[in-house]
Amino acid sequence: SQRWGGTGPNELVDGLRVSDIDRALRARLGLPSDVTGIFIEEVRPGSRAARAGLKAGEVISEIAKKPVNNTDEAFDRRKEAVASDGKGMLLMRVLSESGARYIAVEVSGESDQG
């Protein structure tokens, strides 16, 4: 399933569309079986996701230092992180062809549409 991030109460971050990694997507991308996470389908230009450096084609493997295996888990991790972190930042471990990196994206007061 695909879901847009944005400004709604149950969305990941502004401007981020993610999807589960199914067998077909894993085969298309050539992802090893040990790579888990959610796939970044699209990043809206000018959005918080874009300003943080997220790019389409990357994989988010952790949110708030906890592994995510599907979009449902990702949204659960976001809720937990926002509730426990007063800073309004969401830390994500992102995998790309060049390796892994951590990116923090602002999620508090999401009211801009990009």
C-alpha positions as CSV (number, residue, x, y, z in Angstrom):
1,S,0.0,0.0,0.0
2,Q,1.1,3.5,-0.7
3,R,0.6,6.5,1.6
4,W,1.4,10.1,1.3
5,G,3.1,11.9,4.1
6,G,1.7,15.4,4.8
7,T,0.0,17.4,7.4
8,G,-2.7,15.0,8.4
9,P,-2.8,13.4,11.9
10,N,-1.8,10.0,10.7
11,E,0.9,10.8,8.1
12,L,4.7,10.3,8.2
13,V,6.2,13.7,7.3
14,D,5.3,16.6,4.9
15,G,5.8,15.6,1.3
16,L,6.7,12.0,1.7
17,R,5.0,9.1,-0.1
18,V,6.1,5.7,1.1
19,S,5.1,2.1,0.4
20,D,5.7,-1.4,1.7
21,I,8.5,-3.4,0.1
22,D,6.8,-6.4,-1.5
23,R,8.5,-9.2,-3.5
24,A,8.0,-7.5,-6.8
25,L,9.5,-4.2,-5.6
26,R,12.4,-6.0,-4.0
27,A,13.1,-7.8,-7.3
28,R,12.8,-4.6,-9.3
29,L,15.2,-2.8,-7.1
30,G,17.5,-5.7,-6.6
31,L,17.3,-5.4,-2.8
32,P,18.9,-8.1,-0.7
33,S,16.5,-10.2,1.4
34,D,18.1,-8.8,4.6
35,V,17.2,-5.2,3.8
36,T,14.0,-4.3,5.5
37,G,12.1,-1.0,5.8
38,I,9.7,1.1,3.7
39,F,10.3,2.4,0.2
40,I,10.3,6.2,-0.6
41,E,8.1,6.4,-3.7
42,E,8.1,10.2,-4.1
43,V,9.3,13.3,-2.3
44,R,7.4,16.5,-3.1
45,P,9.8,19.3,-4.1
46,G,9.9,22.1,-1.5
47,S,8.5,19.9,1.3
48,R,10.0,19.2,4.7
49,A,11.0,15.7,3.4
50,A,12.8,17.3,0.4
51,R,14.5,20.0,2.6
52,A,15.8,17.2,4.9
53,G,17.4,15.4,2.0
54,L,15.1,12.4,1.5
55,K,15.0,11.2,-2.0
56,A,12.7,8.9,-4.0
57,G,14.2,5.4,-4.4
58,E,15.7,5.3,-0.9
59,V,14.6,3.0,1.9
60,I,13.8,4.0,5.5
61,S,14.9,1.2,7.7
62,E,14.5,2.8,11.2
63,I,12.4,5.5,12.7
64,A,13.4,6.9,16.2
65,K,16.1,4.2,16.3
66,K,13.6,1.3,16.0
67,P,13.3,-0.9,12.9
68,V,10.3,-0.6,10.6
69,N,9.2,-3.3,8.3
70,N,6.1,-1.8,6.8
71,T,4.1,1.5,6.6
72,D,1.9,0.7,9.5
73,E,4.9,0.3,11.8
74,A,6.4,3.5,10.4
75,F,3.3,5.5,11.4
76,D,3.3,3.8,14.8
77,R,6.9,4.8,15.3
78,R,6.1,8.4,14.2
79,K,3.3,8.6,16.8
80,E,5.5,7.2,19.5
81,A,8.4,9.5,18.7
82,V,6.3,12.7,18.5
83,A,4.6,11.9,21.8
84,S,7.9,11.3,23.6
85,D,10.2,13.8,21.9
86,G,9.4,17.4,22.8
87,K,11.6,18.7,19.9
88,G,9.2,17.7,17.1
89,M,12.0,16.0,15.1
90,L,11.7,12.5,13.6
91,L,15.1,10.7,13.3
92,M,15.2,8.2,10.4
93,R,17.9,5.8,9.2
94,V,17.9,5.9,5.4
95,L,19.5,3.4,3.0
96,S,20.6,4.3,-0.5
97,E,23.1,3.0,-3.0
98,S,25.8,5.2,-1.3
99,G,25.2,3.6,2.1
100,A,23.2,4.4,5.3
101,R,22.7,7.8,7.0
102,Y,20.5,9.3,9.6
103,I,18.2,12.2,8.7
104,A,16.1,14.3,11.1
105,V,12.9,15.7,9.8
106,E,10.8,18.3,11.6
107,V,7.2,17.1,12.2
108,S,6.0,19.5,14.9
109,G,3.5,22.2,13.8
110,E,3.1,20.7,10.3
111,S,0.8,23.2,8.6
112,D,2.7,24.1,5.4
113,Q,1.7,22.3,2.2
114,G,5.0,22.8,0.5
